[in-house]
Amino acid sequence: MFRGNKRIAILGSGLSGLVAAYELNKAIEAEGLPFEFVLLEKSDQIGGTIRTVQTDVGPVDVGASSFDIRREDIRPFLAELGLEDEIEYSIGGKLDRFSTNEFVTSKKPSYHGIPINFSDIMHEKELSLSDKLSVLINHSFNNMKLGMDSNTTTSEFLEYRFCKAVSTMIAYPNFPENIFGSMELCPPAFFDQNLISLFENTDSRYNVTEAELAHYMDGEGSEYTLKGGLAVLVETLMEKIPDVVLTGKKVTNLYGMDENVFLMTLNDNESLRAKTVISTLSIAESAPLLNNCEDIGIKIPQAQVSSMGTILYRFEKGALTRYPEGYGFVIPKRSSFHITKTSLLNRKWPSLKDADHDIMLVEVGRRLEDTIVQLSDEAFLNIINEEVNEIFQVKGAYQSAKVYRWINNIPHLEANERNELNEITTIHKKRINDKGIFMGGNGFRGYGLPNAINEGKRLAREALAYMKAQQEL
């Protein structure tokens, strides 16, 4: 039992789990703490949605692929890991919008497709006269501060500030649900704080300076990645922690025991004791596990889930007979296409720009519209290939195509469920933490890579404080 009293168990080896392990190990070594930790992963794949594949022109990320410098600057953490020389910034302009069977390009300053200057919205050619009249009226008279209202979704916020068409046609396709969650469910403060900073007020130009405008704008340099692919980040974190990652170990039950030690059942037939449990699983995976632990005595809302799939294409030069002006395009939700976003990677990343063929990553999967992702590879590819042929007016066939998918991986909560979770993680936070359980992961406090890194740091910090306090008792 003594060893269990000194152990911290981390559930999940996605980026949050790896960062938590890194931070724990750093503190244990620096302070000479008598603790140990183990990282439990249900699958054989480390890194969560990070997946880098090797191609003849270099590494390519087919899952999580980049950081958005406008949301959170994670470069200091990358520098701490010795990866600052690995950073490369996006090129190729910004994403077009594919609508009414053509590429729509805007050269006006925009943030995730939304024009930053009010006058530029009035020149959006896809907005009807009625839409523009609604924008004019809403911009002039709607001055309630809805951005911090937890009962207002991001879609409702944008409709209130502009109109429904701006929300659905312009903004929605530029916020991938696998990165941001659903704007139809998340309040703006949770979804993207920058939307409040830019568009909360009617007194345009939204009170942004020239320097701030340059920071917010879509375009070159707004995203960055690693030259060797994001797998380099996973590999670096793995190198900096002991050999404590156990794959193929799904925690199926969690029990509170005497002396405030937890007993975990792994794969229904093994057991492991730990003083502290850090769950970096998504809220959809954490909820059933924690809700069944009688020692906690809370009920976490059960999230809806959606799936994401990508297809990595390679085309011979000349096979695509029309291109977007930027490095890729997004497609509005009301379209009949299943594709949500397409990036021509040799146009986006400097390390791939000299490729003698077109490297294309197609993304598929929206909330409530993701059943296609669960089809067989052949059926999935056939459907998407027809769309690619139509959009790019392909001459001939692709040289290669490979399907990747993450099934039921993206959690979503309704507004009332989000408020319920907020209550649990504020009012009951101390009660839960005092039992030695620390919750984080995708969907709890945000989405995306920066959130994953910050969650890992927070969870490690809080768990260490608990372990130190227990040691002093």
C-alpha positions as a printed NumPy array, in Angstrom:
array([[  0.   ,   0.   ,   0.   ],
       [  2.93 ,   2.328,   0.693],
       [  3.848,   2.595,  -2.963],
       [  0.261,   3.455,  -3.926],
       [  0.377,   6.305,  -1.397],
       [  3.19 ,   7.923,  -3.393],
       [  1.765,   7.341,  -6.882],
       [  0.019,   9.709,  -9.293],
       [ -1.941,   8.079, -12.131],
       [ -2.435,  10.091, -15.331],
       [ -5.26 ,   8.906, -17.583],
       [ -4.697,   9.566, -21.287],
       [ -1.509,  10.078, -23.319],
       [ -2.717,  12.918, -25.509],
       [ -0.892,  16.229, -25.34 ],
       [ -2.464,  17.138, -21.958],
       [ -1.343,  13.859, -20.417],
       [  2.177,  14.1  , -21.793],
       [  2.563,  17.702, -20.61 ],
       [  1.239,  16.754, -17.161],
       [  3.802,  13.932, -17.   ],
       [  6.583,  16.27 , -18.124],
       [  5.673,  18.896, -15.509],
       [  5.396,  16.274, -12.753],
       [  8.763,  14.788, -13.603],
       [ 10.382,  18.218, -13.768],
       [  9.129,  19.122, -10.282],
       [  9.925,  15.714,  -8.764],
       [ 13.52 ,  15.902, -10.   ],
       [ 14.037,  19.578,  -9.135],
       [ 12.627,  19.281,  -5.6  ],
       [ 13.653,  15.721,  -4.816],
       [ 10.056,  14.724,  -4.131],
       [  9.331,  11.096,  -3.122],
       [  6.548,  10.649,  -5.667],
       [  6.176,   8.509,  -8.758],
       [  3.687,   8.602, -11.596],
       [  2.32 ,   6.373, -14.319],
       [  0.575,   7.328, -17.553],
       [ -2.216,   4.997, -18.716],
       [ -3.313,   4.928, -22.369],
       [ -6.163,   2.725, -23.621],
       [ -4.874,   2.466, -27.211],
       [ -1.497,   1.677, -28.744],
       [ -1.181,   5.221, -30.128],
       [  0.535,   7.971, -28.105],
       [ -0.298,  11.618, -28.757],
       [ -4.091,  11.745, -29.074],
       [ -5.08 ,  13.519, -32.294],
       [ -1.446,  14.219, -33.206],
       [ -0.405,  11.927, -36.034],
       [  2.526,  12.631, -38.327],
       [  3.14 ,  10.471, -41.398],
       [  6.327,  10.34 , -43.418],
       [  6.142,  11.124, -47.133],
       [  8.797,  11.349, -49.827],
       [  8.894,  15.15 , -49.364],
       [  8.934,  15.118, -45.592],
       [  6.659,  14.691, -42.573],
       [  2.98 ,  15.631, -42.836],
       [  0.468,  16.013, -40.   ],
       [ -2.851,  14.36 , -40.809],
       [ -4.547,  15.087, -37.46 ],
       [ -3.834,  18.104, -35.272],
       [ -1.507,  20.163, -37.432],
       [ -0.757,  23.69 , -36.196],
       [ -0.948,  26.394, -33.539],
       [ -2.849,  29.634, -34.127],
       [ -0.593,  32.399, -32.838],
       [ -3.592,  34.717, -32.389],
       [ -5.281,  32.585, -29.739],
       [ -2.382,  31.673, -27.485],
       [  1.38 ,  31.871, -27.935],
       [  2.826,  28.491, -26.979],
       [  6.278,  29.252, -28.396],
       [  7.867,  29.816, -24.939],
       [  6.912,  26.247, -23.982],
       [  8.344,  24.928, -27.258],
       [ 11.542,  26.867, -26.537],
       [ 11.721,  25.303, -23.061],
       [ 11.669,  21.911, -24.78 ],
       [ 14.455,  22.993, -27.152],
       [ 12.169,  23.096, -30.205],
       [ 12.389,  26.798, -31.118],
       [ 14.478,  26.045, -34.227],
       [ 11.82 ,  23.566, -35.374],
       [  9.115,  26.247, -35.678],
       [  7.925,  27.233, -39.159],
       [  5.219,  29.737, -40.052],
       [  2.433,  29.415, -42.576],
       [  2.65 ,  30.944, -46.042],
       [  0.227,  31.038, -48.96 ],
       [ -2.173,  33.73 , -47.797],
       [ -5.415,  32.606, -46.199],
       [ -8.278,  30.22 , -46.81 ],
       [-10.817,  30.886, -49.552],
       [-14.467,  29.929, -49.227],
       [-15.96 ,  27.493, -51.719],
       [-19.553,  28.53 , -52.317],
       [-21.969,  28.336, -55.258],
       [-19.408,  26.237, -57.111],
       [-16.631,  28.819, -57.051],
       [-13.766,  29.97 , -54.849],
       [-14.573,  33.196, -53.026],
       [-11.486,  35.213, -52.099],
       [-11.407,  38.242, -49.833],
       [ -8.382,  40.499, -49.654],
       [ -9.911,  42.559, -46.845],
       [ -8.642,  42.21 , -43.257],
       [-10.502,  39.325, -41.626],
       [-10.417,  37.137, -38.534],
       [-11.369,  33.519, -39.277],
       [-13.129,  34.778, -42.374],
       [-15.106,  37.542, -40.618],
       [-14.252,  41.002, -42.009],
       [-12.675,  43.081, -39.247],
       [-13.888,  46.408, -40.681],
       [-17.628,  46.902, -40.617],
       [-17.699,  48.473, -44.096],
       [-16.076,  45.356, -45.575],
       [-18.936,  43.178, -44.351],
       [-21.312,  45.296, -46.421],
       [-19.322,  44.369, -49.538],
       [-19.53 ,  40.599, -49.041],
       [-21.023,  39.479, -52.348],
       [-22.645,  36.354, -50.87 ],
       [-24.793,  38.419, -48.518],
       [-28.195,  39.355, -49.88 ],
       [-29.604,  42.875, -49.68 ],
       [-31.779,  41.681, -46.807],
       [-28.702,  40.281, -45.033],
       [-26.856,  43.566, -45.402],
       [-29.827,  45.512, -44.106],
       [-29.904,  43.22 , -41.059],
       [-26.171,  43.77 , -40.526],
       [-26.645,  47.541, -40.723],
       [-29.532,  47.528, -38.232],
       [-27.887,  45.079, -35.83 ],
       [-24.587,  46.908, -35.949],
       [-26.263,  50.243, -35.263],
       [-28.679,  49.255, -32.494],
       [-27.674,  45.933, -30.896],
       [-25.469,  47.005, -28.036],
       [-26.179,  44.435, -25.316],
       [-22.925,  42.913, -24.097],
       [-23.681,  39.288, -24.955],
       [-20.086,  38.108, -25.254],
       [-19.771,  37.128, -21.597],
       [-23.292,  35.676, -21.319],
       [-22.839,  31.953, -20.705],
       [-26.339,  31.254, -22.039],
       [-25.611,  32.871, -25.411],
       [-23.917,  30.654, -27.987],
       [-21.257,  31.958, -30.342],
       [-23.655,  31.56 , -33.275],
       [-26.278,  33.649, -31.469],
       [-23.664,  36.259, -30.572],
       [-22.618,  36.639, -34.224],
       [-26.219,  36.682, -35.43 ],
       [-27.017,  39.403, -32.895],
       [-24.001,  41.45 , -33.915],
       [-24.293,  40.867, -37.687],
       [-26.882,  38.45 , -39.106],
       [-27.488,  34.718, -39.466],
       [-25.781,  34.521, -42.865],
       [-22.536,  35.969, -41.452],
       [-22.628,  33.357, -38.702],
       [-23.462,  30.335, -40.869],
       [-21.818,  31.138, -44.221],
       [-18.74 ,  33.148, -43.249],
       [-17.782,  32.383, -39.655],
       [-18.94 ,  28.794, -39.145],
       [-16.793,  27.08 , -41.813],
       [-13.683,  28.951, -40.633],
       [-13.884,  27.498, -37.117],
       [-13.272,  23.724, -37.429],
       [-15.231,  21.847, -34.776],
       [-12.346,  19.497, -34.08 ],
       [-10.293,  22.519, -32.915],
       [-12.842,  24.926, -31.431],
       [-15.854,  22.799, -30.507],
       [-19.268,  23.789, -31.84 ],
       [-20.059,  27.485, -32.168],
       [-23.723,  26.459, -32.085],
       [-23.255,  25.29 , -28.476],
       [-20.279,  27.127, -26.92 ],
       [-20.605,  30.653, -25.471],
       [-18.163,  33.169, -27.024],
       [-16.004,  33.484, -23.889],
       [-15.408,  29.714, -24.001],
       [-15.275,  29.368, -27.777],
       [-12.938,  32.233, -28.764],
       [-12.341,  35.286, -26.572],
       [-10.97 ,  37.194, -29.576],
       [-14.471,  37.398, -31.05 ],
       [-15.541,  39.439, -28.036],
       [-12.5  ,  41.704, -28.262],
       [-13.137,  42.37 , -31.942],
       [-16.914,  42.405, -32.304],
       [-18.582,  43.05 , -28.936],
       [-18.992,  46.783, -29.501],
       [-20.916,  48.709, -32.142],
       [-18.511,  51.651, -32.216],
       [-16.408,  50.311, -35.056],
       [-13.59 ,  49.826, -36.098],
       [-14.108,  47.721, -32.985],
       [-11.495,  49.75 , -31.102],
       [ -8.49 ,  47.853, -32.484],
       [ -5.19 ,  49.581, -33.165],
       [ -3.129,  49.019, -36.311],
       [ -0.796,  46.721, -34.38 ],
       [ -3.728,  44.704, -33.03 ],
       [ -5.239,  44.563, -36.51 ],
       [ -2.032,  43.016, -37.856],
       [ -2.07 ,  40.482, -35.029],
       [ -5.666,  39.371, -35.603],
       [ -5.643,  39.21 , -39.406],
       [ -5.931,  35.977, -41.344],
       [ -2.927,  35.417, -43.569],
       [  0.692,  34.373, -43.666],
       [  2.284,  33.715, -40.305],
       [ -0.96 ,  33.377, -38.365],
       [ -0.276,  29.654, -37.877],
       [  2.885,  27.777, -37.032],
       [  3.925,  24.155, -36.748],
       [  7.123,  22.108, -36.436],
       [  9.275,  21.244, -39.437],
       [  9.437,  17.619, -38.381],
       [  5.702,  17.484, -37.725],
       [  3.943,  17.663, -34.375],
       [  5.117,  14.123, -33.627],
       [  8.423,  15.824, -32.744],
       [  6.623,  17.478, -29.822],
       [  5.255,  14.112, -28.677],
       [  8.649,  12.429, -29.048],
       [ 10.424,  15.228, -27.164],
       [  8.007,  15.012, -24.248],
       [  8.395,  11.227, -24.174],
       [ 12.186,  11.598, -24.044],
       [ 11.93 ,  13.919, -21.057],
       [  9.895,  11.604, -18.855],
       [ 10.798,   8.172, -17.43 ],
       [  9.525,   4.999, -19.06 ],
       [  6.145,   5.236, -17.324],
       [  3.709,   5.141, -20.275],
       [  1.593,   1.985, -20.318],
       [ -0.359,   1.503, -23.549],
       [ -3.323,  -0.813, -24.018],
       [ -4.479,  -0.011, -20.472],
       [ -8.055,   1.243, -20.301],
       [ -9.309,   2.286, -16.873],
       [-12.709,   0.619, -16.614],
       [-13.513,   1.373, -12.974],
       [-12.353,   3.74 , -10.25 ],
       [-12.936,   3.122,  -6.537],
       [-12.122,   5.097,  -3.403],
       [-10.387,   3.035,  -0.695],
       [ -9.327,   3.542,   2.886],
       [ -6.489,   6.001,   3.552],
       [ -7.667,   8.086,   0.565],
       [ -6.125,   5.773,  -2.013],
       [ -7.842,   4.957,  -5.308],
       [ -8.084,   1.501,  -6.815],
       [ -8.341,   1.428, -10.611],
       [ -9.421,  -1.555, -12.653],
       [ -7.541,  -1.819, -15.963],
       [ -9.067,  -3.738, -18.866],
       [-11.499,  -5.353, -16.393],
       [ -8.814,  -7.766, -15.159],
       [ -5.896,  -5.791, -13.674],
       [ -5.67 ,  -3.351, -10.79 ],
       [ -3.534,  -0.365,  -9.866],
       [ -3.487,   1.816,  -6.751],
       [ -2.771,   5.548,  -6.719],
       [ -3.024,   8.373,  -4.229],
       [ -3.941,  10.89 ,  -6.926],
       [ -5.732,  10.548, -10.254],
       [ -5.295,  13.08 , -13.07 ],
       [ -7.834,  12.593, -15.853],
       [ -6.763,  14.19 , -19.129],
       [ -9.407,  12.209, -20.985],
       [-12.012,  14.202, -22.883],
       [-15.113,  15.085, -20.928],
       [-17.024,  12.405, -22.864],
       [-14.642,   9.702, -21.563],
       [-14.148,  11.108, -18.065],
       [-17.846,  11.522, -17.257],
       [-18.9  ,   7.837, -17.072],
       [-15.73 ,   6.865, -15.208],
       [-15.954,   9.61 , -12.581],
       [-19.746,   9.481, -12.28 ],
       [-19.527,   5.816, -11.294],
       [-17.02 ,   6.539,  -8.532],
       [-19.182,   6.751,  -5.4  ],
       [-16.379,   8.395,  -3.461],
       [-16.716,  11.55 ,  -5.603],
       [-20.463,  11.927,  -5.331],
       [-21.04 ,  14.202,  -8.347],
       [-22.602,  13.815, -11.759],
       [-20.663,  15.299, -14.675],
       [-22.799,  16.02 , -17.772],
       [-22.445,  13.371, -20.478],
       [-21.221,  15.082, -23.629],
       [-22.37 ,  14.481, -27.187],
       [-19.543,  13.301, -29.415],
       [-18.645,  13.722, -33.061],
       [-15.968,  12.256, -35.293],
       [-13.263,  13.659, -37.53 ],
       [-11.639,  12.182, -40.6  ],
       [ -8.935,  13.302, -43.   ],
       [ -7.701,  12.112, -46.373],
       [ -4.14 ,  12.786, -47.482],
       [ -4.025,  13.075, -51.286],
       [ -1.142,  13.295, -53.68 ],
       [ -1.785,  14.622, -57.194],
       [  0.569,  14.985, -60.11 ],
       [  1.137,  18.612, -61.105],
       [ -1.444,  19.578, -63.721],
       [ -4.074,  17.145, -62.473],
       [ -5.897,  19.954, -60.637],
       [ -7.176,  22.368, -63.257],
       [ -8.392,  25.08 , -60.864],
       [ -7.067,  26.266, -57.531],
       [ -8.14 ,  28.569, -54.715],
       [ -6.164,  31.786, -54.492],
       [ -5.027,  30.971, -50.963],
       [ -3.516,  27.76 , -49.602],
       [ -6.91 ,  26.09 , -49.32 ],
       [-10.599,  26.611, -48.698],
       [-13.505,  25.961, -46.344],
       [-17.091,  25.052, -47.239],
       [-20.201,  26.494, -45.508],
       [-22.375,  24.058, -43.604],
       [-25.451,  24.56 , -45.776],
       [-23.548,  23.123, -48.747],
       [-24.26 ,  19.592, -49.965],
       [-20.536,  18.761, -49.718],
       [-19.204,  16.63 , -46.862],
       [-15.774,  18.275, -47.031],
       [-15.33 ,  20.951, -44.366],
       [-11.809,  22.161, -45.151],
       [ -9.046,  21.447, -47.656],
       [ -5.413,  22.551, -47.437],
       [ -2.797,  22.35 , -50.171],
       [  0.11 ,  21.68 , -47.858],
       [  2.814,  22.506, -50.385],
       [  1.289,  25.992, -50.551],
       [  0.952,  26.363, -46.777],
       [  4.242,  25.17 , -45.267],
       [  7.727,  26.289, -46.403],
       [  9.221,  22.836, -45.81 ],
       [  6.839,  21.352, -48.413],
       [  6.68 ,  24.142, -50.996],
       [  9.295,  22.603, -53.31 ],
       [  7.368,  19.363, -53.745],
       [  6.983,  18.387, -57.414],
       [  3.359,  17.343, -56.826],
       [  0.309,  18.684, -54.992],
       [ -0.119,  17.466, -51.408],
       [ -3.69 ,  17.923, -50.257],
       [ -5.245,  17.307, -46.837],
       [ -9.037,  17.073, -46.88 ],
       [-10.946,  17.316, -43.581],
       [-14.402,  15.849, -42.988],
       [-16.693,  15.849, -39.955],
       [-19.265,  18.203, -38.448],
       [-21.394,  17.723, -35.36 ],
       [-24.519,  15.694, -36.254],
       [-23.147,  15.171, -39.792],
       [-20.204,  12.887, -39.147],
       [-21.573,   9.434, -39.952],
       [-19.555,   9.423, -43.179],
       [-16.375,   9.278, -41.102],
       [-17.426,   5.864, -39.795],
       [-17.811,   4.296, -43.255],
       [-15.242,   1.872, -44.622],
       [-12.109,   3.459, -46.08 ],
       [-13.25 ,   2.585, -49.6  ],
       [-16.749,   4.074, -49.215],
       [-15.385,   7.162, -47.433],
       [-12.784,   7.73 , -50.133],
       [-15.247,   7.241, -53.003],
       [-17.62 ,   9.891, -51.662],
       [-14.924,  12.461, -50.943],
       [-13.109,  11.765, -54.2  ],
       [-16.223,  12.749, -56.17 ],
       [-16.313,  16.06 , -54.294],
       [-12.6  ,  16.686, -54.841],
       [-12.978,  15.979, -58.563],
       [-15.877,  18.425, -58.833],
       [-14.247,  21.214, -56.823],
       [-10.792,  21.041, -58.417],
       [-12.007,  19.83 , -61.823],
       [ -9.438,  17.058, -61.648],
       [ -7.952,  15.743, -64.863],
       [ -7.027,  12.103, -64.357],
       [ -6.725,  10.358, -60.982],
       [ -4.829,  10.9  , -57.75 ],
       [ -1.432,   9.282, -57.313],
       [ -2.234,   8.186, -53.766],
       [ -4.88 ,   8.709, -51.077],
       [ -4.954,   7.539, -47.458],
       [ -7.817,   7.799, -44.94 ],
       [ -7.299,   8.671, -41.26 ],
       [-10.02 ,   9.   , -38.662],
       [-10.78 ,   9.779, -35.003],
       [-14.148,   8.24 , -34.072],
       [-16.319,   9.857, -31.364],
       [-13.338,  11.957, -30.352],
       [-14.762,  15.481, -30.128],
       [-17.015,  16.241, -27.127],
       [-19.799,  18.852, -27.186],
       [-22.021,  20.18 , -24.391],
       [-25.29 ,  22.093, -24.614],
       [-25.302,  25.566, -22.987],
       [-27.155,  24.355, -19.87 ],
       [-24.771,  21.399, -19.565],
       [-21.795,  23.748, -19.902],
       [-23.202,  25.846, -17.049],
       [-23.718,  22.691, -14.99 ],
       [-20.104,  21.65 , -15.602],
       [-18.896,  25.141, -14.666],
       [-20.757,  24.83 , -11.379],
       [-19.142,  21.457, -10.69 ],
       [-15.654,  22.722, -11.493],
       [-16.033,  25.859,  -9.352],
       [-18.405,  25.212,  -6.438],
       [-17.362,  21.577,  -6.024],
       [-13.777,  21.901,  -7.228],
       [-12.204,  21.885,  -3.771],
       [-14.331,  18.947,  -2.629],
       [-13.282,  16.938,  -5.68 ],
       [ -9.614,  17.945,  -5.443],
       [ -9.527,  17.176,  -1.719],
       [-10.271,  13.573,  -2.649],
       [ -7.255,  13.524,  -4.975],
       [ -8.999,  13.733,  -8.351],
       [ -8.078,  16.393, -10.91 ],
       [-10.104,  16.734, -14.115],
       [ -9.07 ,  18.279, -17.409],
       [ -8.804,  17.259, -21.046],
       [-10.59 ,  18.162, -24.255],
       [-13.901,  19.948, -23.737],
       [-13.531,  20.764, -20.038],
       [-12.058,  24.271, -20.355],
       [-11.498,  24.55 , -24.073],
       [-10.352,  22.798, -27.226],
       [ -7.197,  22.625, -29.314],
       [ -3.454,  22.258, -28.79 ],
       [ -2.798,  25.378, -26.652],
       [ -5.621,  24.389, -24.315],
       [ -4.178,  20.869, -24.07 ],
       [ -0.769,  22.218, -23.039],
       [ -2.247,  24.613, -20.486],
       [ -4.487,  21.897, -19.056],
       [ -1.508,  19.572, -18.611],
       [  0.4  ,  22.264, -16.732],
       [ -2.558,  23.134, -14.506],
       [ -3.351,  19.534, -13.648],
       [  0.257,  18.761, -12.741],
       [  0.5  ,  21.873, -10.574],
       [ -2.7  ,  21.112,  -8.661],
       [ -1.919,  17.414,  -8.209],
       [  1.559,  18.166,  -6.856],
       [  0.147,  20.652,  -4.357],
       [ -2.278,  17.971,  -3.153],
       [  0.449,  15.321,  -2.85 ],
       [  2.685,  17.677,  -0.864],
       [ -0.171,  18.54 ,   1.479],
       [ -0.924,  14.838,   2.034],
       [  2.727,  14.183,   2.794],
       [  2.623,  16.797,   5.57 ],
       [ -0.408,  15.247,   7.304]])
